[in-house]
Amino acid sequence: MSGPFHVHLISDATGETLHSVAKAAMAQFHGVDIQQHAYTLVRSERQLQRACDRIRENPGLVLFTIVNPKLRNDLVAQLSLLGLPNYDVMEGPVGLMQRVFNAEATTRSGGQHEVDQEYLHRMEALNYMIEHDDGSNLDLGHAEVILIGASRTSKTPTCVYLAIRGIRAANVPLVLGMPPPSQLLTFTKPLIVGLWVSPERLVHIRRNRLTTMGVQNETDYVDLDKVRSEVMTTRRLYEYHGWPSIDVTRRSIEETAAAIMNLLSEHKLAKEEQG
């Protein structure tokens, strides 16, 4: 297949929404040489013209999120003259909502990034995660989710992702040969989820971690037999206490977090039904 194919992303805000949509779509085309060009905070005729000039240099597909009607129409007109395929990523969802809500949409750029109560809630969750990372604070009664697992099982990055979604998440490491913190057995409100990784993958991750730290010595930390025992012990612990567990061996952080959020919804529903 010939290439490269140029994909231009034009946004009047940070471009986060547009980038996420484009990334998800482009991931479906393995082996296709795609070069991405991003233009963010395009809110004036001058900025728009600059973007269009660069598009002329590398013609290709154009995806955009421009809410200002005049800028949007000017962009579409220029792209039509160039004969370039283009798509307004916001047009479909906004148009549908206008029909369902029977209301006109505003033309606020980056409205989703305004400092509102939801934003403050996410910042609170992020601060909570930082204060309760890696078992540093076992006062976890106000957590919504507590992730447990052996070292290097993606507990911290998953908690960060959950916090960005506004969920108060904490994590506690499990160490081979040591009982889990007794506090874990007293919590009734938080959802406790165990994470685990295949022993072979876990050894690989840990070796890379030690290498970046300049450590070359062989230790139980990367001994395959010891790691197998560690993984088996943690999985038995999850099963014994009835804690749901997730194999994160081949999951991305986003996929793990999505699974946890589903478990959290079920957990909250069960709590409500219990009264």
Solvent accessible surface area in square Angstrom, and as a share of the most:
residue,aa,sasa,rsa
1,M,191,0.85
2,S,94,0.60
3,G,46,0.44
4,P,57,0.36
5,F,91,0.38
6,H,29,0.13
7,V,10,0.06
8,H,1,0.00
9,L,5,0.03
10,I,0,0.00
11,S,4,0.02
12,D,7,0.04
13,A,8,0.06
14,T,77,0.45
15,G,12,0.12
16,E,108,0.49
17,T,54,0.32
18,L,2,0.01
19,H,84,0.37
20,S,62,0.40
21,V,65,0.38
22,A,1,0.00
23,K,130,0.55
24,A,63,0.49
25,A,49,0.38
26,M,40,0.18
27,A,55,0.42
28,Q,131,0.58
29,F,123,0.51
30,H,166,0.74
31,G,86,0.83
32,V,36,0.20
33,D,79,0.41
34,I,51,0.26
35,Q,82,0.36
36,Q,69,0.31
37,H,45,0.20
38,A,67,0.52
39,Y,19,0.07
40,T,68,0.40
41,L,90,0.45
42,V,5,0.03
43,R,126,0.46
44,S,45,0.29
45,E,83,0.37
46,R,187,0.68
47,Q,67,0.30
48,L,1,0.00
49,Q,71,0.32
50,R,109,0.40
51,A,2,0.02
52,C,0,0.00
53,D,63,0.32
54,R,124,0.45
55,I,0,0.00
56,R,103,0.38
57,E,129,0.58
58,N,51,0.26
59,P,79,0.49
60,G,16,0.15
61,L,67,0.33
62,V,0,0.00
63,L,22,0.11
64,F,2,0.01
65,T,13,0.08
66,I,5,0.02
67,V,42,0.24
68,N,64,0.33
69,P,76,0.48
70,K,128,0.54
71,L,10,0.05
72,R,60,0.22
73,N,87,0.44
74,D,39,0.20
75,L,0,0.00
76,V,45,0.26
77,A,54,0.42
78,Q,31,0.14
79,L,0,0.00
80,S,71,0.46
81,L,160,0.80
82,L,65,0.32
83,G,62,0.60
84,L,23,0.11
85,P,81,0.51
86,N,50,0.26
87,Y,121,0.46
88,D,11,0.06
89,V,16,0.09
90,M,68,0.31
91,E,96,0.43
92,G,40,0.38
93,P,67,0.42
94,V,44,0.25
95,G,17,0.16
96,L,96,0.48
97,M,101,0.45
98,Q,58,0.26
99,R,174,0.64
100,V,105,0.61
101,F,132,0.55
102,N,139,0.71
103,A,56,0.44
104,E,152,0.68
105,A,49,0.38
106,T,96,0.56
107,T,79,0.46
108,R,138,0.50
109,S,41,0.26
110,G,15,0.15
111,G,20,0.20
112,Q,106,0.47
113,H,66,0.30
114,E,84,0.38
115,V,107,0.61
116,D,73,0.38
117,Q,139,0.62
118,E,111,0.50
119,Y,68,0.26
120,L,92,0.46
121,H,73,0.33
122,R,54,0.20
123,M,71,0.32
124,E,94,0.42
125,A,1,0.00
126,L,50,0.25
127,N,85,0.44
128,Y,26,0.10
129,M,7,0.03
130,I,109,0.56
131,E,106,0.48
132,H,11,0.05
133,D,37,0.19
134,D,83,0.43
135,G,24,0.23
136,S,84,0.54
137,N,57,0.29
138,L,52,0.26
139,D,105,0.55
140,L,1,0.01
141,G,31,0.30
142,H,131,0.58
143,A,0,0.00
144,E,25,0.11
145,V,0,0.00
146,I,0,0.00
147,L,0,0.00
148,I,0,0.00
149,G,0,0.00
150,A,3,0.02
151,S,38,0.25
152,R,97,0.35
153,T,2,0.01
154,S,36,0.23
155,K,13,0.06
156,T,51,0.30
157,P,63,0.39
158,T,0,0.00
159,C,0,0.00
160,V,51,0.29
161,Y,60,0.23
162,L,0,0.00
163,A,0,0.00
164,I,94,0.48
165,R,133,0.49
166,G,6,0.06
167,I,17,0.09
168,R,44,0.16
169,A,0,0.00
170,A,0,0.00
171,N,1,0.01
172,V,2,0.01
173,P,41,0.26
174,L,14,0.07
175,V,83,0.48
176,L,71,0.35
177,G,77,0.74
178,M,127,0.57
179,P,113,0.71
180,P,31,0.20
181,P,34,0.21
182,S,78,0.51
183,Q,70,0.31
184,L,3,0.01
185,L,100,0.50
186,T,99,0.58
187,F,42,0.17
188,T,104,0.60
189,K,112,0.48
190,P,7,0.04
191,L,11,0.06
192,I,10,0.05
193,V,0,0.00
194,G,0,0.00
195,L,0,0.00
196,W,37,0.13
197,V,3,0.02
198,S,29,0.18
199,P,25,0.16
200,E,95,0.43
201,R,106,0.39
202,L,0,0.00
203,V,16,0.09
204,H,94,0.42
205,I,46,0.23
206,R,2,0.01
207,R,102,0.37
208,N,73,0.37
209,R,101,0.37
210,L,25,0.12
211,T,83,0.48
212,T,110,0.64
213,M,114,0.51
214,G,57,0.55
215,V,55,0.31
216,Q,138,0.61
217,N,112,0.58
218,E,122,0.54
219,T,61,0.36
220,D,90,0.46
221,Y,67,0.25
222,V,2,0.01
223,D,57,0.29
224,L,63,0.31
225,D,99,0.51
226,K,87,0.37
227,V,0,0.00
228,R,102,0.37
229,S,52,0.34
230,E,17,0.08
231,V,7,0.04
232,M,101,0.45
233,T,68,0.40
234,T,10,0.06
235,R,114,0.42
236,R,156,0.57
237,L,32,0.16
238,Y,3,0.01
239,E,145,0.65
240,Y,181,0.69
241,H,60,0.27
242,G,62,0.59
243,W,32,0.11
244,P,45,0.28
245,S,55,0.35
246,I,10,0.05
247,D,58,0.30
248,V,11,0.06
249,T,28,0.16
250,R,226,0.83
251,R,108,0.39
252,S,50,0.32
253,I,49,0.25
254,E,92,0.41
255,E,90,0.40
256,T,2,0.01
257,A,0,0.00
258,A,46,0.35
259,A,22,0.17
260,I,0,0.00
261,M,38,0.17
262,N,96,0.49
263,L,46,0.23
264,L,10,0.05
265,S,71,0.46
266,E,111,0.50
267,H,39,0.17
268,K,91,0.39
269,L,102,0.51
270,A,42,0.33
271,K,75,0.32
272,E,126,0.57
273,E,135,0.60
274,Q,138,0.61
275,G,101,0.98
